[in-house]
Amino acid sequence: MSPSPEQVLDALRPIMDPDLGRSIVELGFIKELRIKDGHVSFAIELTTPACPVKAEFERSARERVAALEGVSQVDVTMTANTRARRDLSAQSAAVLPEVRNVIAVASGKGGVGKSTTAINLALALQGSGARTGVLDADVYGPSLPLLLGVNERPKTMTKGEQKKILPLEAHGLRVMSMGFFLNRDSPVIWRGPMVHGLIRQFLSDVEWGALDYLVLDLPPGTGDAALTLTQQAPISGAIIVTTANDLSLMDARRGLAMFEKVEVPVLGIVENMAYFTPPDLPDRRYWIFGRGGGRRVADELNVNFLGEVPIDPRVAEGGDKGLAIIEEAPDSAVALAFRAISDQVVRRLAVLAERAPKVADANITWVAK
């Protein structure tokens, strides 16, 4: 005799989401439960396709249901419905209407690897199955064309009465940069109103389409361009990139204060270029810029420390060729660090989205025959 829907749900109830601290049944993750002649099938709808515990959920669910009396076959489908921190229907149609989460990557100063972090974070998200885009919003020093090896003039399309700019595609990402509109050696000289207008265009006139995550590579510092972006873009959370030396940490504090002023949650701090390990001495670490500074600032300011990214010459070498290290050397310590940071970011965003007011509650449905 086949188990009842209630018995199947009771078997799944002990599986807890580690970040939300509640059962996947209570959270409404179980969808399309069907039972027929000992064959049980259902879907687990995750909060993001980049969920780092996806495989563990599937394995545990399959084992628990298979152990029920009368079950001869179990089919588990893993799906995702990326949670957003905002009600998309309530936003202005002009500002990223189909983007569920906007992640700002910022630094208090230049030269700490902010753009490299933004690109590798986006590729880690995309590699986990999430629809991802990158907006190179550093209008003064756009680096995305070089780092991703793409430099074409974007095309346009007409949508209703509006003309839209189509983002380029690179390594599975939708990308846009001021660099696509400049000659290689053109000086970038902008007055304040021009910067504001350009940023508005990138946010409202680019046809990003449906994205789970849009990564914003912000200009360094806390000047006009960065402030305009934080005020105009519906940012879900921000990441601060720093090195361990005191000057970078001082500027990182300023960047964090800026996000607090505009009420953008800080997802955490990344310490880039944290240490160097010689290839011939894999057990040695040299802390060239100091040790533990990023973690110390995170503790002082009560924000998450997302991790240390080591120094690897292949980061610069690959960047010059348009190859991010997460693709060129996927098993390197740097690539593993970026994936671990990506996992923490999506989990933190899922928690923030769960705490936000819901538009409508999801209901468990099943068909029993």
MISEKOL-749525 format. One record per residue (C-alpha): residue number from 1; z negated, x negated, y. Coordinates in steps of 0.25 Angstrom, whole numbers, plus 5000, padded with zeros to 4 digits. Layout:
<atoms>
 seq    w    u    v
 NUM    Z    X    Y
...
</atoms>
This chain:
<atoms>
 seq    w    u    v
   1 5000 5000 5000
   2 5004 4995 5014
   3 4993 4992 5024
   4 4992 5001 5036
   5 4995 4997 5050
   6 4980 4996 5053
   7 4978 4987 5042
   8 4989 4977 5046
   9 4983 4977 5061
  10 4969 4975 5056
  11 4975 4963 5048
  12 4981 4957 5061
  13 4969 4960 5070
  14 4962 4947 5067
  15 4974 4939 5073
  16 4969 4935 5087
  17 4977 4931 5099
  18 4970 4917 5102
  19 4972 4919 5117
  20 4970 4934 5119
  21 4958 4934 5109
  22 4963 4947 5103
  23 4969 4952 5090
  24 4984 4953 5090
  25 4983 4967 5086
  26 4974 4971 5098
  27 4984 4964 5107
  28 4995 4972 5102
  29 5003 4960 5096
  30 5006 4968 5083
  31 5019 4976 5084
  32 5029 4984 5075
  33 5019 4984 5063
  34 5026 4990 5051
  35 5021 4992 5037
  36 5030 4997 5025
  37 5028 4995 5010
  38 5019 4982 5012
  39 5028 4976 5022
  40 5021 4974 5035
  41 5029 4969 5048
  42 5024 4968 5062
  43 5026 4960 5075
  44 5016 4951 5082
  45 5020 4952 5097
  46 5015 4939 5104
  47 5012 4938 5119
  48 5022 4927 5120
  49 5033 4921 5111
  50 5027 4908 5114
  51 5014 4911 5107
  52 5008 4899 5101
  53 5001 4907 5090
  54 5013 4915 5085
  55 5014 4908 5071
  56 4999 4910 5069
  57 4999 4925 5072
  58 5011 4927 5063
  59 5005 4919 5051
  60 4991 4926 5053
  61 4997 4940 5054
  62 5006 4938 5042
  63 4995 4933 5033
  64 4985 4944 5037
  65 4995 4956 5035
  66 5000 4950 5022
  67 4986 4950 5017
  68 4984 4965 5018
  69 4985 4973 5005
  70 4999 4980 5003
  71 5007 4970 5012
  72 5019 4964 5005
  73 5026 4958 5017
  74 5023 4955 5031
  75 5033 4952 5043
  76 5027 4947 5056
  77 5036 4946 5068
  78 5032 4938 5080
  79 5036 4944 5093
  80 5032 4941 5108
  81 5031 4949 5121
  82 5027 4939 5131
  83 5015 4945 5140
  84 5017 4944 5155
  85 5006 4942 5165
  86 5013 4953 5174
  87 5019 4966 5172
  88 5034 4963 5173
  89 5037 4977 5177
  90 5028 4976 5189
  91 5034 4963 5195
  92 5045 4963 5205
  93 5059 4963 5198
  94 5063 4951 5206
  95 5052 4941 5201
  96 5054 4937 5186
  97 5054 4951 5181
  98 5057 4947 5166
  99 5048 4935 5165
 100 5035 4937 5158
 101 5027 4925 5162
 102 5030 4914 5173
 103 5023 4901 5171
 104 5022 4892 5183
 105 5021 4877 5180
 106 5015 4869 5192
 107 5010 4856 5197
 108 5002 4852 5209
 109 5012 4840 5211
 110 5025 4835 5205
 111 5027 4824 5194
 112 5017 4830 5184
 113 5028 4836 5175
 114 5027 4850 5179
 115 5042 4853 5177
 116 5042 4846 5163
 117 5030 4855 5159
 118 5037 4868 5164
 119 5050 4865 5156
 120 5042 4861 5143
 121 5033 4873 5144
 122 5045 4882 5146
 123 5052 4876 5134
 124 5039 4877 5126
 125 5038 4892 5129
 126 5053 4894 5126
 127 5052 4886 5113
 128 5041 4896 5109
 129 5050 4908 5110
 130 5047 4912 5124
 131 5058 4916 5134
 132 5056 4905 5145
 133 5062 4901 5158
 134 5059 4890 5168
 135 5060 4891 5183
 136 5060 4877 5190
 137 5054 4881 5203
 138 5052 4867 5208
 139 5062 4869 5219
 140 5060 4855 5225
 141 5062 4847 5212
 142 5068 4856 5201
 143 5068 4849 5188
 144 5072 4859 5178
 145 5087 4856 5177
 146 5083 4841 5173
 147 5072 4845 5164
 148 5080 4855 5156
 149 5094 4849 5158
 150 5101 4860 5164
 151 5107 4861 5178
 152 5117 4872 5180
 153 5119 4881 5191
 154 5113 4895 5187
 155 5122 4907 5186
 156 5119 4920 5193
 157 5121 4935 5188
 158 5120 4948 5195
 159 5109 4958 5191
 160 5110 4971 5198
 161 5112 4968 5212
 162 5105 4954 5211
 163 5111 4940 5208
 164 5102 4933 5198
 165 5102 4918 5194
 166 5103 4915 5179
 167 5093 4904 5174
 168 5099 4893 5166
 169 5095 4891 5151
 170 5090 4878 5147
 171 5083 4875 5133
 172 5081 4890 5131
 173 5074 4892 5145
 174 5079 4900 5157
 175 5078 4890 5168
 176 5080 4890 5183
 177 5079 4879 5194
 178 5083 4875 5208
 179 5089 4863 5202
 180 5100 4871 5196
 181 5105 4874 5210
 182 5104 4860 5216
 183 5113 4848 5215
 184 5106 4836 5207
 185 5103 4828 5220
 186 5101 4839 5230
 187 5088 4838 5238
 188 5079 4850 5237
 189 5075 4854 5251
 190 5068 4868 5252
 191 5061 4875 5264
 192 5050 4885 5260
 193 5058 4898 5262
 194 5069 4892 5253
 195 5059 4889 5242
 196 5054 4903 5242
 197 5067 4909 5242
 198 5072 4900 5230
 199 5059 4903 5222
 200 5061 4918 5224
 201 5076 4917 5219
 202 5071 4909 5207
 203 5061 4920 5204
 204 5069 4932 5207
 205 5084 4929 5206
 206 5084 4921 5193
 207 5087 4930 5181
 208 5076 4925 5172
 209 5077 4936 5162
 210 5066 4939 5152
 211 5056 4927 5150
 212 5043 4925 5144
 213 5040 4913 5153
 214 5046 4908 5165
 215 5040 4894 5168
 216 5040 4890 5183
 217 5041 4875 5186
 218 5034 4876 5200
 219 5036 4866 5211
 220 5025 4855 5211
 221 5013 4858 5221
 222 5009 4870 5228
 223 5019 4871 5239
 224 5028 4883 5243
 225 5037 4883 5231
 226 5026 4884 5221
 227 5018 4894 5229
 228 5030 4903 5231
 229 5032 4903 5216
 230 5018 4906 5212
 231 5018 4918 5222
 232 5032 4924 5218
 233 5033 4921 5203
 234 5025 4930 5194
 235 5018 4918 5188
 236 5010 4921 5175
 237 5003 4907 5175
 238 5004 4893 5180
 239 5003 4879 5173
 240 4998 4867 5181
 241 5004 4853 5177
 242 4997 4841 5181
 243 4995 4826 5176
 244 4981 4821 5175
 245 4980 4812 5187
 246 4971 4817 5199
 247 4983 4820 5209
 248 4990 4829 5199
 249 4977 4836 5196
 250 4974 4838 5210
 251 4987 4845 5213
 252 4986 4853 5200
 253 4973 4859 5206
 254 4981 4863 5218
 255 4992 4870 5209
 256 4982 4877 5202
 257 4975 4882 5215
 258 4989 4887 5219
 259 4990 4896 5207
 260 4976 4901 5208
 261 4980 4905 5223
 262 4992 4914 5218
 263 4984 4919 5206
 264 4993 4913 5195
 265 4985 4909 5182
 266 4985 4894 5179
 267 4988 4893 5164
 268 4984 4879 5164
 269 4986 4864 5167
 270 4995 4855 5160
 271 4992 4840 5161
 272 5006 4833 5160
 273 5008 4818 5157
 274 4994 4818 5152
 275 4995 4805 5143
 276 5005 4796 5136
 277 5005 4792 5122
 278 5014 4780 5118
 279 5024 4783 5107
 280 5019 4771 5099
 281 5004 4775 5101
 282 5003 4790 5098
 283 4988 4790 5098
 284 4987 4784 5112
 285 4986 4792 5125
 286 4987 4786 5139
 287 4982 4795 5150
 288 4991 4790 5161
 289 4988 4800 5172
 290 4973 4802 5168
 291 4967 4810 5157
 292 4962 4825 5157
 293 4965 4828 5171
 294 4973 4841 5168
 295 4962 4846 5159
 296 4951 4843 5169
 297 4958 4850 5180
 298 4960 4862 5171
 299 4945 4862 5167
 300 4941 4861 5182
 301 4950 4873 5186
 302 4948 4881 5174
 303 4962 4882 5169
 304 4968 4879 5156
 305 4972 4865 5152
 306 4986 4867 5145
 307 4987 4853 5140
 308 4991 4838 5142
 309 5006 4834 5141
 310 5008 4819 5137
 311 5018 4810 5144
 312 5031 4808 5136
 313 5043 4800 5141
 314 5052 4810 5134
 315 5048 4821 5144
 316 5055 4813 5156
 317 5066 4808 5147
 318 5069 4822 5142
 319 5068 4829 5155
 320 5079 4819 5161
 321 5088 4825 5150
 322 5084 4839 5151
 323 5076 4839 5138
 324 5061 4844 5139
 325 5052 4837 5129
 326 5048 4849 5122
 327 5062 4850 5117
 328 5065 4835 5116
 329 5053 4831 5109
 330 5046 4844 5104
 331 5036 4837 5096
 332 5031 4827 5107
 333 5017 4828 5112
 334 5023 4833 5125
 335 5031 4844 5119
 336 5019 4849 5111
 337 5010 4848 5123
 338 5020 4858 5131
 339 5020 4867 5119
 340 5005 4868 5119
 341 5005 4871 5134
 342 5015 4882 5132
 343 5006 4888 5121
 344 4994 4888 5130
 345 5003 4894 5142
 346 5008 4906 5134
 347 4995 4909 5128
 348 4988 4909 5142
 349 4999 4918 5148
 350 4997 4927 5136
 351 4982 4928 5139
 352 4985 4931 5154
 353 4995 4941 5151
 354 4985 4948 5142
 355 4975 4949 5153
 356 4985 4955 5162
 357 4986 4970 5164
 358 4995 4976 5153
 359 5007 4985 5156
 360 5006 4992 5143
 361 4999 4991 5130
 362 5006 4987 5118
 363 5004 4996 5106
 364 5004 4992 5091
 365 5015 5000 5083
 366 5017 5001 5069
 367 5026 5008 5059
 368 5020 5011 5045
 369 5028 5016 5034
</atoms>
